[in-house]
Amino acid sequence: MWDTIIINPMTNILVWIYDVLGHGPHMFGLAIILFTILIKVITWPLNASQVKGAQAMQELQNDKEWQEIQKKYAKDKEKIAQEQMRIYKERGINPFASCLPTLIQFPIIIGLYQSITHALSVTPFDMLKLARAIYPFQNVEGIIPLNSTFLWMDLGRPEGILQNLIHTSFLPNGFPLLAVIVALTTYVQSKLTMPTSTNPNDQSAQMSGMMSIYMPLLLGWFALNFASGIAVYFIVSNVLGIVQYAATGRANWSNLLPGGNKNKKSSTKK
């Protein structure tokens, strides 16, 4: 069922885009980029929900009722948490809305990884499996085997540069440039969407803070150890997400600077 619902459709979309673009070098990388854009379009409602949730959380910090509750129960953390959840419920705010699109990405990530490795089959047996997974309308004979070259990478293998200078058990493929870019862009995206909070017990702020640390490390680890096609997907997806959120005018750029969030709080109080 996983293959039928996730892997086969993703594989066929990638192969179809690759076929439309042509079969030369770099075309499969472009197919992944276009596929990422397609995924962003499809998941637009989720991303819009994320933006709306982040905006609601930021606006709540300037709400007089919420500020009065923080002052009144400053020494009662449990009561603040209870009042906070009450306000969330009354105003229809989902404190975890900003995290949902990231969590929903995981099936896409797993499916994309398996689709890329599936599409880039090299052994006769794997090619036979790929041929059976391709839908009848596709030109199988003219597509297989796919050209996995993109820039300096083999999209079916982990990426690295300076392999002749850097070769350790931890970095067998050299310096993982794409993994670093994946971690940085993931960090930037998570920080920009993080709501400013003056409440140390704010559950959404705590969740966003943890996600801004764990997600860059996790996705960077994926990019380091798995096919570089995944890293290409991560980077394009992150950049599109940053541009999309910045276009709303709500991007919290101060979060990118050390202590920027604290400075914003202090300036707001003044």
C-alpha positions in Angstrom: 0.0 0.0 0.0 2.9 2.4 0.8 4.4 1.7 -2.7 1.0 2.1 -4.4 0.0 5.4 -2.6 3.4 7.1 -2.1 6.4 5.5 -3.8 5.0 4.7 -7.3 3.3 8.1 -7.8 6.3 10.0 -6.7 8.7 7.9 -8.8 6.4 8.3 -11.9 6.2 12.1 -11.4 10.0 12.4 -11.1 10.5 10.2 -14.1 7.9 12.0 -16.1 9.4 15.5 -15.4 12.8 14.1 -16.2 11.5 12.7 -19.5 9.9 16.1 -20.4 13.1 18.0 -19.6 15.3 15.6 -21.6 17.6 12.8 -20.6 20.9 14.6 -20.4 23.2 15.5 -17.5 21.7 17.6 -14.7 18.1 17.0 -15.9 17.2 14.7 -13.0 18.4 17.4 -10.5 16.1 19.9 -12.3 13.3 17.3 -12.1 13.8 17.2 -8.3 13.7 21.0 -8.1 10.4 21.2 -10.1 9.0 18.3 -8.1 9.8 20.3 -4.9 8.0 23.3 -6.3 5.0 21.1 -7.1 5.0 19.7 -3.5 5.0 23.3 -2.2 2.0 24.2 -4.4 0.1 21.1 -3.2 0.9 21.8 0.5 0.1 25.5 0.2 -3.0 25.2 2.5 -0.8 23.7 5.2 1.8 26.4 4.8 -0.9 29.1 4.9 -2.1 27.5 8.1 1.4 27.7 9.5 1.7 31.4 8.6 -1.7 32.1 10.1 -0.9 30.3 13.3 2.5 32.2 13.6 0.7 35.5 13.0 -1.9 34.7 15.7 0.8 33.8 18.2 2.7 37.0 17.5 -0.4 39.2 17.8 -1.3 37.5 21.1 1.9 38.8 22.7 0.6 42.4 22.3 -2.9 41.5 23.5 -3.9 43.5 26.7 -5.8 40.6 28.2 -2.9 38.2 27.9 -0.4 40.8 29.2 -2.7 41.3 32.3 -2.8 37.5 32.9 1.0 37.3 32.7 1.3 40.1 35.3 -1.5 38.8 37.6 -0.1 35.2 37.7 3.6 35.9 37.3 4.5 33.6 40.1 1.9 30.9 39.3 3.2 29.0 36.2 0.5 26.4 36.3 -2.3 29.1 36.3 -0.6 31.0 33.4 -0.5 27.7 31.4 -4.2 27.1 32.2 -5.2 30.7 31.2 -3.1 30.4 28.1 -4.8 27.2 26.9 -8.2 28.9 27.6 -7.3 31.9 25.4 -6.1 29.5 22.7 -9.4 27.6 22.8 -11.6 30.8 22.8 -9.8 32.3 19.9 -9.3 29.2 17.9 -5.5 29.3 18.1 -3.6 26.0 17.5 -0.3 26.4 19.5 1.3 23.6 17.4 0.1 24.9 14.0 3.6 26.1 13.0 5.1 22.6 13.6 2.5 20.6 11.6 3.9 21.3 8.1 7.3 20.2 9.3 6.0 17.0 10.8 3.9 16.2 7.6 7.1 16.5 5.6 8.4 13.3 7.0 6.3 10.9 4.8 7.3 13.1 1.8 11.0 12.9 2.8 10.9 9.1 3.2 8.9 8.7 0.0 11.2 11.0 -2.0 14.3 9.2 -0.7 12.9 5.8 -1.8 11.7 7.3 -5.1 15.1 8.7 -5.9 16.9 5.5 -5.1 14.2 3.6 -7.0 14.5 5.8 -10.0 18.3 5.7 -10.1 18.5 1.9 -10.2 21.7 0.5 -11.6 21.5 -3.3 -11.2 19.5 -5.3 -13.8 17.1 -6.5 -11.0 16.5 -2.9 -9.7 15.9 -1.7 -13.3 13.3 -4.5 -13.8 11.5 -3.4 -10.6 11.6 0.2 -11.8 10.2 -0.7 -15.2 7.3 -2.5 -13.5 6.6 0.5 -11.3 6.5 2.9 -14.2 3.0 3.6 -15.5 2.1 2.3 -19.0 1.9 5.8 -20.6 5.6 6.4 -19.9 8.4 5.7 -22.4 10.3 3.2 -20.3 12.8 2.2 -23.0 13.8 5.8 -23.6 14.1 6.8 -19.9 15.9 3.9 -18.2 18.7 4.2 -17.0 18.4 7.7 -15.7 21.4 10.1 -15.7 22.0 10.9 -12.0 24.6 13.6 -12.6 23.8 17.1 -11.3 26.5 19.8 -11.0 29.3 18.0 -9.0 27.0 15.4 -7.5 25.7 11.9 -8.1 22.2 12.3 -6.9 22.0 8.7 -5.8 24.9 9.1 -3.4 25.7 11.3 -0.4 27.3 14.6 -1.5 30.7 16.0 -0.6 33.5 18.2 -1.9 37.2 18.2 -1.4 37.2 14.5 -1.0 40.9 14.3 -1.8 41.7 16.7 1.1 39.1 15.6 3.6 38.6 11.8 4.1 37.7 10.5 7.5 35.4 7.7 8.8 32.9 10.4 9.7 33.2 12.3 6.4 34.0 9.6 3.8 32.7 11.7 1.0 34.6 14.9 1.9 33.2 18.1 3.2 29.3 17.9 3.2 28.6 21.3 1.7 24.9 20.6 1.0 24.3 19.2 4.5 25.6 22.4 6.0 23.4 24.5 3.6 20.4 22.3 4.6 21.0 22.8 8.3 21.5 26.6 7.8 18.4 27.1 5.7 16.3 24.9 8.0 17.5 27.0 11.0 16.7 30.3 9.2 13.2 29.1 8.2 12.4 27.9 11.7 13.7 31.1 13.3 11.8 33.4 11.0 8.5 31.8 11.8 9.2 31.6 15.6 6.7 33.8 17.5 8.1 36.3 20.0 7.0 35.4 23.5 7.5 37.0 26.9 6.0 34.0 28.7 8.5 31.3 29.8 5.7 28.8 30.0 4.4 29.5 26.5 4.0 25.9 25.1 4.1 27.0 21.4 7.3 29.1 22.0 8.9 26.2 23.8 8.0 23.8 21.0 9.2 26.2 18.3 12.5 26.7 20.2 13.1 23.0 20.4 12.2 22.5 16.7 14.6 25.3 15.7 17.4 23.3 17.2 16.5 19.7 16.5 15.2 20.1 12.9 18.4 21.6 11.4 20.4 18.9 13.0 18.0 16.1 11.9 17.7 17.3 8.3 21.4 18.0 8.1 22.1 14.4 9.3 19.7 13.1 6.6 21.6 15.2 3.9 24.9 14.0 5.2 24.1 10.3 5.1 21.5 9.8 2.3 21.3 10.4 -1.4 22.2 14.0 -2.3 18.9 14.3 -4.2 17.3 14.6 -0.7 19.6 17.5 0.1 18.6 19.3 -3.1 14.9 18.8 -2.1 15.5 20.2 1.4 17.4 23.3 0.2 14.8 24.2 -2.5 12.0 23.6 -0.1 13.6 25.7 2.7 14.4 28.6 0.3 10.8 28.6 -1.1 9.5 28.5 2.5 11.6 31.5 3.5 10.5 33.5 0.5 6.9 32.6 1.0 6.9 33.6 4.7 9.0 36.8 4.0 6.4 37.8 1.4 3.8 38.0 4.1 5.8 40.8 5.9 5.7 38.8 9.1 9.2 37.3 9.1 10.8 37.8 12.4 14.3 38.7 11.2 15.5 39.7 14.6 15.4 36.0 15.7 18.4 35.4 13.4 20.7 37.6 15.6 22.0 36.4 19.0 19.7 37.9 21.6 17.6 39.5 18.9 14.4 38.1 20.3 15.3 39.5 23.8 16.1 42.9 22.3 12.8 43.0 20.6 11.0 42.2 23.9 12.8 45.0 25.7 12.1 47.5 23.0 8.4 46.5 23.0 8.2 47.1 26.8 9.7 50.6 26.4 
